[in-house]
Amino acid sequence: MVSVRRIKLGSQGLEVSALGLGCMGMSAFYGPPKPEPDMIALIRHAVNSGVTFLDTSDVYGPFTNEILLGKALKGGVRERVQLATKFGILVDDNGRFAVKGDPAYVRAACEASLKRLDIDCIDLYYQHRIDTSVPIEVTV
């Protein structure tokens, strides 16, 4: 495996590769979703090249990017990476975006992400957009 410099992220001991892989474009926003087998191969190639920090969100797809990552993390890959995903942006049936940050939503969003990713623990879980109607300390 190639060595990629690692850095500390925050003050809680999380260490990640200095180069990460943002996975949004694999499933959304930059044209149609890319072929799943190709994207799984790309993710695994990045990990085999020393990239350990993978970033996704429940809104990417929506939801399909987390499912893709869950599939790519099979076969021992999960143990080699630090995974970030996000909450806070909802997409309605008409494709309109809304921001949400109340505690019940955050818990439900986290549980749903864990299920889609098919993992037990998210390494970095953070708010994609701030819900200004909810004090940040309440969201947290």
C-alpha positions as CSV (number, residue, x, y, z in Angstrom):
1,M,0.0,0.0,0.0
2,V,1.2,3.5,-0.8
3,S,1.8,5.8,2.1
4,V,-0.2,9.1,2.2
5,R,0.7,11.6,4.9
6,R,-1.7,11.4,7.9
7,I,-3.0,14.4,9.9
8,K,-4.9,14.9,13.1
9,L,-8.4,16.1,12.6
10,G,-9.8,18.0,15.6
11,S,-8.8,17.4,19.2
12,Q,-10.3,14.0,19.9
13,G,-7.6,11.8,18.4
14,L,-9.1,11.2,14.9
15,E,-6.3,10.8,12.4
16,V,-7.0,10.7,8.6
17,S,-5.1,10.8,5.4
18,A,-4.1,14.3,4.4
19,L,-5.8,13.6,1.0
20,G,-9.5,12.5,1.2
21,L,-12.0,11.3,-1.3
22,G,-15.2,13.3,-1.6
23,C,-17.8,10.9,-3.0
24,M,-20.7,13.3,-3.9
25,G,-20.1,13.4,-7.6
26,M,-20.3,9.6,-7.8
27,S,-24.1,9.8,-7.2
28,A,-25.4,13.3,-7.7
29,F,-25.0,16.9,-8.8
30,Y,-22.4,16.4,-11.6
31,G,-24.5,14.7,-14.1
32,P,-26.2,11.3,-13.8
33,P,-25.0,8.8,-11.2
34,K,-21.9,6.9,-12.3
35,P,-21.9,3.1,-12.8
36,E,-21.8,1.5,-9.3
37,P,-19.1,-1.1,-10.1
38,D,-16.9,1.6,-11.4
39,M,-17.4,3.8,-8.3
40,I,-16.8,0.9,-6.0
41,A,-13.6,0.1,-7.9
42,L,-12.6,3.8,-7.6
43,I,-13.2,4.0,-3.9
44,R,-11.2,0.8,-3.3
45,H,-8.4,2.0,-5.6
46,A,-8.2,5.2,-3.5
47,V,-8.0,3.2,-0.3
48,N,-5.3,0.9,-1.8
49,S,-3.4,4.1,-2.8
50,G,-3.4,5.3,0.8
51,V,-6.5,7.5,1.0
52,T,-8.3,6.7,4.2
53,F,-10.7,9.7,4.6
54,L,-14.0,9.2,2.7
55,D,-16.7,11.8,2.7
56,T,-20.4,11.4,1.9
57,S,-23.8,12.7,3.0
58,D,-27.4,11.6,3.2
59,V,-28.4,14.2,0.7
60,Y,-26.1,12.9,-2.0
61,G,-28.4,11.0,-4.3
62,P,-30.3,11.5,-2.0
63,F,-29.3,8.5,0.1
64,T,-27.7,6.5,-2.8
65,N,-24.2,7.7,-2.1
66,E,-24.2,6.3,1.4
67,I,-25.5,3.0,0.0
68,L,-22.7,3.0,-2.5
69,L,-20.1,3.6,0.2
70,G,-21.6,0.8,2.3
71,K,-21.1,-1.6,-0.6
72,A,-17.5,-0.3,-1.2
73,L,-16.6,-0.8,2.5
74,K,-17.2,-4.5,2.5
75,G,-14.4,-7.1,2.6
76,G,-12.3,-5.4,5.2
77,V,-12.2,-2.0,3.6
78,R,-14.2,-0.4,6.5
79,E,-11.4,-1.2,8.9
80,R,-8.9,0.8,6.8
81,V,-10.8,4.1,6.5
82,Q,-12.2,7.0,8.4
83,L,-15.7,7.8,7.2
84,A,-17.4,11.2,7.4
85,T,-21.1,11.7,6.6
86,K,-23.4,14.6,7.1
87,F,-27.0,15.5,8.1
88,G,-29.1,18.6,7.9
89,I,-30.3,19.0,4.4
90,L,-33.7,17.4,3.4
91,V,-34.9,17.1,-0.2
92,D,-38.7,17.0,-0.7
93,D,-40.5,15.2,-3.5
94,N,-40.3,18.3,-5.7
95,G,-36.5,18.5,-5.4
96,R,-36.6,21.5,-3.0
97,F,-34.0,21.7,-0.3
98,A,-34.8,22.4,3.4
99,V,-32.5,22.6,6.4
100,K,-33.3,20.7,9.6
101,G,-31.4,20.4,12.9
102,D,-33.8,19.4,15.7
103,P,-32.5,16.6,18.0
104,A,-35.1,14.0,17.0
105,Y,-34.3,14.5,13.3
106,V,-30.5,14.3,14.0
107,R,-30.9,11.0,15.8
108,A,-33.2,9.6,13.1
109,A,-30.9,10.8,10.3
110,C,-27.9,9.2,12.1
111,E,-29.7,5.9,12.5
112,A,-30.7,6.0,8.8
113,S,-27.1,6.7,7.7
114,L,-25.7,3.9,9.8
115,K,-28.3,1.5,8.2
116,R,-27.5,2.7,4.6
117,L,-23.8,2.5,5.2
118,D,-24.2,-0.9,6.9
119,I,-21.8,0.1,9.6
120,D,-21.9,0.4,13.4
121,C,-20.0,3.7,13.8
122,I,-19.5,6.9,11.9
123,D,-16.1,8.4,12.5
124,L,-17.1,12.0,11.7
125,Y,-20.7,13.0,11.7
126,Y,-21.5,16.6,11.2
127,Q,-24.1,19.2,10.2
128,H,-24.2,19.9,6.5
129,R,-26.2,23.2,6.9
130,I,-27.1,25.0,10.1
131,D,-30.8,25.2,11.0
132,T,-31.0,28.7,12.3
133,S,-34.3,28.0,13.9
134,V,-32.7,25.6,16.4
135,P,-29.8,26.8,18.7
136,I,-26.6,25.0,17.8
137,E,-26.2,23.6,21.3
138,V,-29.6,22.0,21.0
139,T,-28.7,20.4,17.7
140,V,-25.4,19.1,19.1
